[in-house]
Amino acid sequence: MQLSLGNRLFFFVGKILFWLFPGFVKSILNRKYFSKIQIKVDDLSIHGPVYVKEPKRLFLNNNIVLKGNNVIDCDGGIILGSNVEMESNVDLFTKTSDSFGPIIIAPNNKIDKNTSIEPNSFIGQDFNKSNLYTQKASMVFILGTGRSGTNAVSSVLNAQSDVMCLHDPFPHVSFWTSDFLYGEYGEEELINKLRFLYQSIDSQPYRLIGQSDQKFGAIIPQLHTLFPNAKFLWVLRDGRDFVNSAYPRGWFRNSEYGYKPNRNEFIDSKAVPSQMHAFNRLNGFKLGLFTEDKWKNMSAFERCCWYWNYWNIKIENDLKNVPDNQKLTMKLEDISSQKSKLSEFLEIESDFNFEVTNKASYTRLETSDWTSEMQGLFRAHCNESMNKWYPSR
C-alpha cells in the first residue's frame, strides 16, 4: 500500500531525530502510542520511527522488536504475539477503502523488511505453551448490548489485585461475529479464529481474567465450547435508558449503512461513532429479519428499540445451555445494592465502589421527551421483554 506524503515526511524527519535524540524520540512514541494500549508490555524495543493508527486497538505481548519505519494501522485490530520482530519498512494495514480486516501475528515470528501485511492476515503457528487458551485461570465473559454498564463492571473487576478485566480488547471479535451472524462462514471457522486469537496471547499472572464486549452476546455457544469452565455475566439495562443513551450517540443511523439520511429522525445526533463500530453495527436486513426496504425506512430510534430486544433475547436463550453455576444475570440498576451477589459469583472482594465509567459526553435523551410515536415504537419492539425483565418500572 502506497504511503501518504505525510507518512513519508514523518519517517524522513523521524529517522533524523531518532539518530540525534533516540531516548527522547522513544519516550514520545511510548507516550503517544504505546501508553494507550490496554495491557502493560515488557521489553518493547523500538529502533526507529513508528506510526501507529488507533493504538487502543493494538494488543502487544512481551519482547516485541520494531526496527523502525513501521506503519501499524490498527483500525481493524492487531495482535502481535510475544517475541515478534518487525524489520524496517514493515507495514500492517487493517483497512481498505471500503472494508476492515484484523491481523494476528502469532508468537515467535520475524517479519522481513519491506513487507506489507494486508487485512485478514493470520501469520504463524508457533504458539507458546502457556497462553490464554491453555492457562488455568478462571475466565469470565461480560455480556450486554453496549451502553449497558459493561465498561463500568470491567473497571471494577480490573481494580482487584488478582484480576485482569479488559473492555473491548479485541476488535477482531466484532468483525468475526458480524460475518458469522450474516452467514459468511460457519461455526467451525469462527471457533478456529477465536482459538488462534487466544493462543496468540501470553498467559497472564491473574486468578481471574475477564473481558467485556457487546459482540460476545452472539457467540456464547462458541465461547462455551472453547472455555467450558468459563463464567458468563449478563449485564441488563432498562430498555428505555439504553435507547436514551444509544440513539443520541448516533447508533443505527442511516449513514452507518450507506443510506441517504432519514428525514424522519426524531432528533439530530451530534455524536459520530467510529468507522469501525459503524461498520459492525448489526444489520437486521442482513440477518434476514427485515426486507431491505423495511430496514432502510426504519428510524435509528426504532432500530435501537429492536436491537435492545433482539440482542438481550439472544443472550437469554443462548445462556440456557450454560450451567447455572457459570452464569449470572444482573441489572445495571441493581449492581450497587447487590455487590455481594457479584462478588460471590466471581469470588472477588465485595467492598468496591460501582459507578458508570463510560459516561456520555453528549446530551442524552430523556424518556419524558419521547413523542407518542416514539413510545409506540418502543412498545411494539420491547413491551413483552420489558414486562418480563422490568415489570415494576
Contacts in CASP RR format, 6 or more apart in sequence:
PFRMAT RR
TARGET T0000
AUTHOR 0000-0000-0000
METHOD contacts of the structure
MODEL  1
MQLSLGNRLFFFVGKILFWLFPGFVKSILNRKYFSKIQIKVDDLSIHGPV
YVKEPKRLFLNNNIVLKGNNVIDCDGGIILGSNVEMESNVDLFTKTSDSF
GPIIIAPNNKIDKNTSIEPNSFIGQDFNKSNLYTQKASMVFILGTGRSGT
NAVSSVLNAQSDVMCLHDPFPHVSFWTSDFLYGEYGEEELINKLRFLYQS
IDSQPYRLIGQSDQKFGAIIPQLHTLFPNAKFLWVLRDGRDFVNSAYPRG
WFRNSEYGYKPNRNEFIDSKAVPSQMHAFNRLNGFKLGLFTEDKWKNMSA
FERCCWYWNYWNIKIENDLKNVPDNQKLTMKLEDISSQKSKLSEFLEIES
DFNFEVTNKASYTRLETSDWTSEMQGLFRAHCNESMNKWYPSR
1 91 0 8 1.000
1 93 0 8 1.000
1 116 0 8 1.000
3 11 0 8 1.000
3 71 0 8 1.000
3 91 0 8 1.000
7 51 0 8 1.000
7 71 0 8 1.000
10 49 0 8 1.000
10 51 0 8 1.000
11 49 0 8 1.000
11 51 0 8 1.000
11 69 0 8 1.000
14 25 0 8 1.000
14 48 0 8 1.000
14 49 0 8 1.000
15 48 0 8 1.000
15 49 0 8 1.000
15 69 0 8 1.000
17 24 0 8 1.000
17 25 0 8 1.000
17 49 0 8 1.000
18 25 0 8 1.000
18 48 0 8 1.000
18 49 0 8 1.000
25 48 0 8 1.000
25 49 0 8 1.000
26 46 0 8 1.000
29 46 0 8 1.000
29 49 0 8 1.000
29 50 0 8 1.000
30 44 0 8 1.000
30 46 0 8 1.000
32 52 0 8 1.000
32 55 0 8 1.000
33 50 0 8 1.000
33 52 0 8 1.000
33 55 0 8 1.000
33 58 0 8 1.000
34 41 0 8 1.000
34 44 0 8 1.000
34 52 0 8 1.000
34 55 0 8 1.000
34 60 0 8 1.000
36 55 0 8 1.000
36 56 0 8 1.000
37 55 0 8 1.000
37 56 0 8 1.000
37 58 0 8 1.000
37 59 0 8 1.000
37 60 0 8 1.000
38 56 0 8 1.000
38 59 0 8 1.000
38 166 0 8 1.000
38 167 0 8 1.000
38 169 0 8 1.000
39 59 0 8 1.000
39 60 0 8 1.000
39 164 0 8 1.000
39 166 0 8 1.000
39 169 0 8 1.000
41 60 0 8 1.000
41 61 0 8 1.000
41 62 0 8 1.000
41 64 0 8 1.000
42 62 0 8 1.000
42 63 0 8 1.000
43 62 0 8 1.000
43 63 0 8 1.000
43 64 0 8 1.000
44 60 0 8 1.000
44 64 0 8 1.000
44 66 0 8 1.000
45 63 0 8 1.000
45 64 0 8 1.000
45 65 0 8 1.000
45 66 0 8 1.000
46 66 0 8 1.000
46 68 0 8 1.000
47 65 0 8 1.000
47 66 0 8 1.000
47 67 0 8 1.000
47 68 0 8 1.000
47 88 0 8 1.000
48 66 0 8 1.000
48 67 0 8 1.000
48 68 0 8 1.000
48 69 0 8 1.000
48 88 0 8 1.000
49 68 0 8 1.000
49 69 0 8 1.000
50 66 0 8 1.000
50 68 0 8 1.000
50 69 0 8 1.000
50 70 0 8 1.000
50 72 0 8 1.000
51 70 0 8 1.000
51 71 0 8 1.000
51 72 0 8 1.000
52 58 0 8 1.000
52 72 0 8 1.000
52 74 0 8 1.000
53 71 0 8 1.000
53 72 0 8 1.000
53 73 0 8 1.000
53 74 0 8 1.000
53 75 0 8 1.000
54 73 0 8 1.000
54 74 0 8 1.000
54 75 0 8 1.000
54 76 0 8 1.000
54 77 0 8 1.000
54 276 0 8 1.000
55 74 0 8 1.000
56 74 0 8 1.000
57 74 0 8 1.000
57 75 0 8 1.000
57 76 0 8 1.000
57 77 0 8 1.000
57 78 0 8 1.000
57 171 0 8 1.000
57 276 0 8 1.000
58 72 0 8 1.000
58 74 0 8 1.000
58 77 0 8 1.000
58 78 0 8 1.000
58 80 0 8 1.000
59 77 0 8 1.000
59 78 0 8 1.000
59 79 0 8 1.000
59 80 0 8 1.000
59 169 0 8 1.000
59 170 0 8 1.000
59 201 0 8 1.000
60 80 0 8 1.000
60 81 0 8 1.000
61 79 0 8 1.000
61 80 0 8 1.000
61 81 0 8 1.000
61 82 0 8 1.000
61 83 0 8 1.000
61 84 0 8 1.000
61 107 0 8 1.000
61 200 0 8 1.000
61 201 0 8 1.000
61 202 0 8 1.000
62 82 0 8 1.000
62 83 0 8 1.000
62 202 0 8 1.000
63 82 0 8 1.000
63 83 0 8 1.000
64 80 0 8 1.000
64 81 0 8 1.000
64 82 0 8 1.000
64 83 0 8 1.000
64 84 0 8 1.000
64 85 0 8 1.000
64 86 0 8 1.000
65 84 0 8 1.000
65 85 0 8 1.000
65 86 0 8 1.000
66 86 0 8 1.000
67 85 0 8 1.000
67 86 0 8 1.000
67 87 0 8 1.000
67 88 0 8 1.000
67 90 0 8 1.000
67 113 0 8 1.000
68 86 0 8 1.000
68 88 0 8 1.000
68 89 0 8 1.000
69 88 0 8 1.000
69 89 0 8 1.000
70 86 0 8 1.000
70 88 0 8 1.000
70 89 0 8 1.000
70 90 0 8 1.000
70 91 0 8 1.000
70 92 0 8 1.000
71 91 0 8 1.000
71 92 0 8 1.000
71 93 0 8 1.000
72 78 0 8 1.000
72 91 0 8 1.000
72 92 0 8 1.000
73 91 0 8 1.000
73 92 0 8 1.000
73 93 0 8 1.000
73 94 0 8 1.000
73 95 0 8 1.000
74 92 0 8 1.000
74 94 0 8 1.000
74 171 0 8 1.000
75 94 0 8 1.000
75 95 0 8 1.000
75 100 0 8 1.000
75 275 0 8 1.000
75 276 0 8 1.000
76 94 0 8 1.000
76 95 0 8 1.000
76 100 0 8 1.000
76 101 0 8 1.000
76 102 0 8 1.000
76 103 0 8 1.000
76 119 0 8 1.000
76 171 0 8 1.000
76 172 0 8 1.000
76 175 0 8 1.000
76 276 0 8 1.000
77 94 0 8 1.000
77 101 0 8 1.000
77 102 0 8 1.000
77 103 0 8 1.000
77 170 0 8 1.000
77 171 0 8 1.000
77 172 0 8 1.000
78 92 0 8 1.000
78 94 0 8 1.000
78 102 0 8 1.000
78 103 0 8 1.000
78 104 0 8 1.000
78 105 0 8 1.000
79 102 0 8 1.000
79 103 0 8 1.000
79 104 0 8 1.000
79 105 0 8 1.000
79 170 0 8 1.000
79 172 0 8 1.000
79 197 0 8 1.000
79 200 0 8 1.000
79 201 0 8 1.000
80 86 0 8 1.000
80 105 0 8 1.000
81 104 0 8 1.000
81 105 0 8 1.000
81 106 0 8 1.000
81 107 0 8 1.000
81 109 0 8 1.000
81 200 0 8 1.000
81 201 0 8 1.000
81 202 0 8 1.000
82 107 0 8 1.000
82 108 0 8 1.000
82 128 0 8 1.000
82 202 0 8 1.000
83 107 0 8 1.000
83 108 0 8 1.000
83 109 0 8 1.000
84 105 0 8 1.000
84 107 0 8 1.000
84 108 0 8 1.000
84 109 0 8 1.000
84 110 0 8 1.000
84 111 0 8 1.000
85 109 0 8 1.000
85 110 0 8 1.000
85 111 0 8 1.000
86 111 0 8 1.000
87 110 0 8 1.000
87 111 0 8 1.000
87 112 0 8 1.000
87 113 0 8 1.000
87 114 0 8 1.000
87 115 0 8 1.000
88 113 0 8 1.000
88 114 0 8 1.000
89 113 0 8 1.000
89 114 0 8 1.000
89 115 0 8 1.000
90 111 0 8 1.000
90 112 0 8 1.000
90 113 0 8 1.000
90 114 0 8 1.000
90 115 0 8 1.000
90 116 0 8 1.000
90 117 0 8 1.000
91 115 0 8 1.000
91 116 0 8 1.000
91 117 0 8 1.000
92 103 0 8 1.000
92 117 0 8 1.000
93 116 0 8 1.000
93 117 0 8 1.000
93 118 0 8 1.000
93 119 0 8 1.000
94 100 0 8 1.000
94 101 0 8 1.000
94 102 0 8 1.000
94 103 0 8 1.000
94 119 0 8 1.000
95 101 0 8 1.000
95 119 0 8 1.000
96 119 0 8 1.000
99 119 0 8 1.000
99 279 0 8 1.000
100 119 0 8 1.000
100 175 0 8 1.000
100 276 0 8 1.000
100 279 0 8 1.000
101 119 0 8 1.000
101 120 0 8 1.000
101 175 0 8 1.000
102 119 0 8 1.000
102 120 0 8 1.000
102 170 0 8 1.000
102 171 0 8 1.000
102 172 0 8 1.000
102 175 0 8 1.000
103 117 0 8 1.000
103 119 0 8 1.000
103 120 0 8 1.000
103 121 0 8 1.000
103 122 0 8 1.000
103 123 0 8 1.000
104 121 0 8 1.000
104 122 0 8 1.000
104 123 0 8 1.000
104 172 0 8 1.000
104 196 0 8 1.000
104 197 0 8 1.000
104 200 0 8 1.000
105 111 0 8 1.000
105 117 0 8 1.000
105 121 0 8 1.000
105 123 0 8 1.000
105 124 0 8 1.000
105 200 0 8 1.000
106 122 0 8 1.000
106 123 0 8 1.000
106 124 0 8 1.000
106 125 0 8 1.000
106 126 0 8 1.000
106 127 0 8 1.000
106 196 0 8 1.000
106 199 0 8 1.000
106 200 0 8 1.000
107 126 0 8 1.000
107 127 0 8 1.000
107 128 0 8 1.000
107 131 0 8 1.000
107 200 0 8 1.000
107 202 0 8 1.000
108 126 0 8 1.000
108 128 0 8 1.000
109 123 0 8 1.000
109 124 0 8 1.000
109 126 0 8 1.000
111 117 0 8 1.000
111 123 0 8 1.000
117 123 0 8 1.000
122 193 0 8 1.000
122 196 0 8 1.000
127 199 0 8 1.000
127 200 0 8 1.000
128 202 0 8 1.000
128 203 0 8 1.000
130 202 0 8 1.000
130 203 0 8 1.000
131 198 0 8 1.000
131 199 0 8 1.000
131 200 0 8 1.000
131 201 0 8 1.000
131 202 0 8 1.000
131 203 0 8 1.000
132 198 0 8 1.000
132 199 0 8 1.000
132 201 0 8 1.000
132 202 0 8 1.000
132 203 0 8 1.000
132 204 0 8 1.000
132 209 0 8 1.000
133 195 0 8 1.000
133 198 0 8 1.000
133 199 0 8 1.000
133 226 0 8 1.000
134 199 0 8 1.000
134 203 0 8 1.000
135 203 0 8 1.000
135 204 0 8 1.000
137 203 0 8 1.000
137 204 0 8 1.000
137 206 0 8 1.000
137 207 0 8 1.000
137 208 0 8 1.000
137 209 0 8 1.000
138 207 0 8 1.000
138 208 0 8 1.000
138 209 0 8 1.000
138 229 0 8 1.000
138 230 0 8 1.000
138 231 0 8 1.000
138 347 0 8 1.000
139 208 0 8 1.000
139 209 0 8 1.000
139 210 0 8 1.000
139 211 0 8 1.000
139 227 0 8 1.000
139 229 0 8 1.000
139 230 0 8 1.000
139 231 0 8 1.000
140 157 0 8 1.000
140 165 0 8 1.000
140 208 0 8 1.000
140 209 0 8 1.000
140 210 0 8 1.000
140 211 0 8 1.000
140 230 0 8 1.000
140 231 0 8 1.000
140 232 0 8 1.000
140 233 0 8 1.000
140 346 0 8 1.000
141 210 0 8 1.000
141 211 0 8 1.000
141 212 0 8 1.000
141 213 0 8 1.000
141 216 0 8 1.000
141 220 0 8 1.000
141 223 0 8 1.000
141 227 0 8 1.000
141 230 0 8 1.000
141 231 0 8 1.000
141 232 0 8 1.000
141 233 0 8 1.000
142 150 0 8 1.000
142 153 0 8 1.000
142 154 0 8 1.000
142 165 0 8 1.000
142 210 0 8 1.000
142 211 0 8 1.000
142 212 0 8 1.000
142 213 0 8 1.000
142 216 0 8 1.000
142 233 0 8 1.000
142 235 0 8 1.000
143 150 0 8 1.000
143 212 0 8 1.000
143 214 0 8 1.000
143 216 0 8 1.000
143 217 0 8 1.000
143 220 0 8 1.000
143 232 0 8 1.000
143 233 0 8 1.000
143 234 0 8 1.000
143 235 0 8 1.000
143 315 0 8 1.000
144 150 0 8 1.000
144 212 0 8 1.000
144 214 0 8 1.000
144 216 0 8 1.000
144 217 0 8 1.000
144 234 0 8 1.000
144 235 0 8 1.000
144 236 0 8 1.000
144 237 0 8 1.000
144 311 0 8 1.000
144 312 0 8 1.000
144 315 0 8 1.000
145 214 0 8 1.000
145 237 0 8 1.000
145 242 0 8 1.000
145 246 0 8 1.000
145 307 0 8 1.000
145 308 0 8 1.000
145 311 0 8 1.000
145 312 0 8 1.000
146 214 0 8 1.000
146 242 0 8 1.000
146 246 0 8 1.000
147 237 0 8 1.000
147 242 0 8 1.000
147 245 0 8 1.000
147 246 0 8 1.000
147 249 0 8 1.000
147 251 0 8 1.000
148 214 0 8 1.000
148 235 0 8 1.000
148 236 0 8 1.000
148 237 0 8 1.000
148 242 0 8 1.000
148 332 0 8 1.000
149 235 0 8 1.000
149 237 0 8 1.000
149 332 0 8 1.000
149 356 0 8 1.000
149 358 0 8 1.000
150 167 0 8 1.000
150 212 0 8 1.000
150 213 0 8 1.000
150 214 0 8 1.000
150 235 0 8 1.000
151 167 0 8 1.000
151 212 0 8 1.000
151 357 0 8 1.000
151 358 0 8 1.000
152 354 0 8 1.000
152 355 0 8 1.000
152 356 0 8 1.000
152 357 0 8 1.000
152 358 0 8 1.000
153 165 0 8 1.000
153 212 0 8 1.000
153 233 0 8 1.000
153 235 0 8 1.000
153 335 0 8 1.000
153 354 0 8 1.000
154 165 0 8 1.000
154 166 0 8 1.000
154 167 0 8 1.000
154 210 0 8 1.000
154 211 0 8 1.000
154 212 0 8 1.000
155 165 0 8 1.000
155 167 0 8 1.000
155 357 0 8 1.000
156 352 0 8 1.000
156 353 0 8 1.000
156 354 0 8 1.000
157 163 0 8 1.000
157 165 0 8 1.000
157 208 0 8 1.000
157 210 0 8 1.000
157 346 0 8 1.000
157 348 0 8 1.000
158 164 0 8 1.000
158 165 0 8 1.000
158 166 0 8 1.000
159 352 0 8 1.000
160 208 0 8 1.000
160 348 0 8 1.000
160 349 0 8 1.000
160 352 0 8 1.000
162 206 0 8 1.000
162 207 0 8 1.000
162 208 0 8 1.000
163 206 0 8 1.000
163 207 0 8 1.000
163 208 0 8 1.000
163 209 0 8 1.000
163 210 0 8 1.000
163 346 0 8 1.000
163 348 0 8 1.000
164 204 0 8 1.000
164 206 0 8 1.000
164 208 0 8 1.000
164 209 0 8 1.000
164 210 0 8 1.000
165 208 0 8 1.000
165 209 0 8 1.000
165 210 0 8 1.000
165 211 0 8 1.000
165 212 0 8 1.000
166 210 0 8 1.000
166 211 0 8 1.000
166 212 0 8 1.000
167 211 0 8 1.000
167 212 0 8 1.000
167 213 0 8 1.000
168 212 0 8 1.000
168 213 0 8 1.000
169 211 0 8 1.000
169 213 0 8 1.000
170 197 0 8 1.000
170 211 0 8 1.000
170 213 0 8 1.000
171 276 0 8 1.000
172 193 0 8 1.000
172 197 0 8 1.000
173 194 0 8 1.000
173 197 0 8 1.000
173 213 0 8 1.000
173 215 0 8 1.000
173 216 0 8 1.000
173 219 0 8 1.000
174 213 0 8 1.000
174 215 0 8 1.000
174 276 0 8 1.000
174 277 0 8 1.000
174 280 0 8 1.000
175 280 0 8 1.000
176 190 0 8 1.000
176 193 0 8 1.000
176 194 0 8 1.000
177 190 0 8 1.000
177 215 0 8 1.000
177 218 0 8 1.000
177 219 0 8 1.000
177 280 0 8 1.000
178 215 0 8 1.000
178 280 0 8 1.000
178 282 0 8 1.000
179 185 0 8 1.000
180 186 0 8 1.000
180 187 0 8 1.000
180 190 0 8 1.000
180 218 0 8 1.000
180 219 0 8 1.000
181 218 0 8 1.000
181 282 0 8 1.000
181 286 0 8 1.000
181 287 0 8 1.000
182 283 0 8 1.000
182 286 0 8 1.000
182 287 0 8 1.000
187 221 0 8 1.000
187 222 0 8 1.000
190 219 0 8 1.000
190 222 0 8 1.000
191 222 0 8 1.000
191 225 0 8 1.000
191 226 0 8 1.000
194 219 0 8 1.000
194 222 0 8 1.000
194 223 0 8 1.000
194 226 0 8 1.000
195 226 0 8 1.000
198 226 0 8 1.000
208 346 0 8 1.000
208 347 0 8 1.000
208 348 0 8 1.000
214 311 0 8 1.000
215 280 0 8 1.000
216 223 0 8 1.000
217 311 0 8 1.000
217 314 0 8 1.000
217 315 0 8 1.000
217 318 0 8 1.000
218 311 0 8 1.000
218 314 0 8 1.000
220 232 0 8 1.000
220 315 0 8 1.000
220 318 0 8 1.000
220 319 0 8 1.000
220 322 0 8 1.000
221 318 0 8 1.000
221 321 0 8 1.000
223 230 0 8 1.000
223 232 0 8 1.000
224 230 0 8 1.000
224 232 0 8 1.000
224 321 0 8 1.000
224 322 0 8 1.000
229 326 0 8 1.000
230 326 0 8 1.000
231 326 0 8 1.000
231 327 0 8 1.000
231 328 0 8 1.000
231 345 0 8 1.000
231 346 0 8 1.000
232 319 0 8 1.000
232 322 0 8 1.000
232 326 0 8 1.000
232 327 0 8 1.000
232 328 0 8 1.000
233 327 0 8 1.000
233 328 0 8 1.000
233 330 0 8 1.000
233 342 0 8 1.000
233 345 0 8 1.000
233 346 0 8 1.000
234 315 0 8 1.000
234 316 0 8 1.000
234 319 0 8 1.000
234 327 0 8 1.000
234 328 0 8 1.000
234 329 0 8 1.000
234 330 0 8 1.000
235 330 0 8 1.000
235 331 0 8 1.000
235 332 0 8 1.000
235 335 0 8 1.000
236 312 0 8 1.000
236 329 0 8 1.000
236 330 0 8 1.000
236 331 0 8 1.000
236 332 0 8 1.000
236 389 0 8 1.000
237 331 0 8 1.000
237 332 0 8 1.000
237 333 0 8 1.000
238 331 0 8 1.000
238 332 0 8 1.000
238 333 0 8 1.000
238 386 0 8 1.000
238 390 0 8 1.000
238 393 0 8 1.000
239 305 0 8 1.000
239 308 0 8 1.000
239 378 0 8 1.000
239 382 0 8 1.000
239 386 0 8 1.000
239 390 0 8 1.000
240 367 0 8 1.000
240 378 0 8 1.000
241 332 0 8 1.000
242 304 0 8 1.000
242 308 0 8 1.000
243 301 0 8 1.000
243 304 0 8 1.000
243 305 0 8 1.000
243 308 0 8 1.000
243 365 0 8 1.000
243 378 0 8 1.000
244 364 0 8 1.000
244 365 0 8 1.000
244 366 0 8 1.000
244 367 0 8 1.000
245 360 0 8 1.000
245 364 0 8 1.000
245 365 0 8 1.000
246 252 0 8 1.000
246 304 0 8 1.000
246 307 0 8 1.000
246 308 0 8 1.000
247 266 0 8 1.000
247 267 0 8 1.000
247 269 0 8 1.000
247 300 0 8 1.000
247 301 0 8 1.000
247 304 0 8 1.000
247 365 0 8 1.000
248 267 0 8 1.000
248 269 0 8 1.000
248 270 0 8 1.000
248 271 0 8 1.000
248 360 0 8 1.000
248 362 0 8 1.000
248 363 0 8 1.000
248 364 0 8 1.000
248 365 0 8 1.000
249 269 0 8 1.000
249 271 0 8 1.000
249 273 0 8 1.000
249 360 0 8 1.000
249 362 0 8 1.000
250 256 0 8 1.000
250 269 0 8 1.000
250 271 0 8 1.000
250 272 0 8 1.000
250 273 0 8 1.000
250 300 0 8 1.000
251 273 0 8 1.000
251 281 0 8 1.000
251 300 0 8 1.000
251 303 0 8 1.000
251 304 0 8 1.000
251 307 0 8 1.000
252 281 0 8 1.000
252 300 0 8 1.000
252 303 0 8 1.000
252 304 0 8 1.000
252 307 0 8 1.000
253 261 0 8 1.000
253 262 0 8 1.000
253 265 0 8 1.000
253 269 0 8 1.000
253 300 0 8 1.000
254 260 0 8 1.000
254 261 0 8 1.000
254 262 0 8 1.000
254 296 0 8 1.000
254 300 0 8 1.000
255 261 0 8 1.000
255 278 0 8 1.000
256 273 0 8 1.000
256 278 0 8 1.000
256 279 0 8 1.000
256 281 0 8 1.000
257 281 0 8 1.000
257 283 0 8 1.000
257 295 0 8 1.000
257 296 0 8 1.000
259 296 0 8 1.000
262 297 0 8 1.000
262 299 0 8 1.000
262 300 0 8 1.000
264 299 0 8 1.000
265 299 0 8 1.000
265 300 0 8 1.000
265 301 0 8 1.000
266 299 0 8 1.000
266 301 0 8 1.000
266 371 0 8 1.000
266 373 0 8 1.000
266 374 0 8 1.000
267 365 0 8 1.000
269 300 0 8 1.000
269 362 0 8 1.000
270 362 0 8 1.000
270 363 0 8 1.000
271 361 0 8 1.000
271 362 0 8 1.000
273 281 0 8 1.000
282 307 0 8 1.000
282 310 0 8 1.000
282 311 0 8 1.000
283 295 0 8 1.000
284 290 0 8 1.000
284 295 0 8 1.000
284 306 0 8 1.000
285 291 0 8 1.000
285 292 0 8 1.000
285 294 0 8 1.000
285 295 0 8 1.000
285 296 0 8 1.000
289 310 0 8 1.000
290 298 0 8 1.000
295 303 0 8 1.000
298 306 0 8 1.000
299 377 0 8 1.000
301 374 0 8 1.000
301 377 0 8 1.000
302 377 0 8 1.000
302 381 0 8 1.000
305 377 0 8 1.000
305 378 0 8 1.000
305 380 0 8 1.000
305 381 0 8 1.000
305 382 0 8 1.000
306 381 0 8 1.000
308 381 0 8 1.000
308 382 0 8 1.000
309 381 0 8 1.000
309 382 0 8 1.000
309 385 0 8 1.000
312 385 0 8 1.000
312 389 0 8 1.000
313 385 0 8 1.000
319 327 0 8 1.000
319 329 0 8 1.000
328 341 0 8 1.000
328 342 0 8 1.000
328 345 0 8 1.000
330 338 0 8 1.000
330 341 0 8 1.000
330 342 0 8 1.000
331 389 0 8 1.000
331 390 0 8 1.000
335 342 0 8 1.000
335 354 0 8 1.000
336 354 0 8 1.000
339 350 0 8 1.000
339 352 0 8 1.000
339 354 0 8 1.000
340 350 0 8 1.000
342 348 0 8 1.000
342 350 0 8 1.000
343 349 0 8 1.000
343 350 0 8 1.000
343 352 0 8 1.000
344 350 0 8 1.000
370 378 0 8 1.000
386 393 0 8 1.000
END
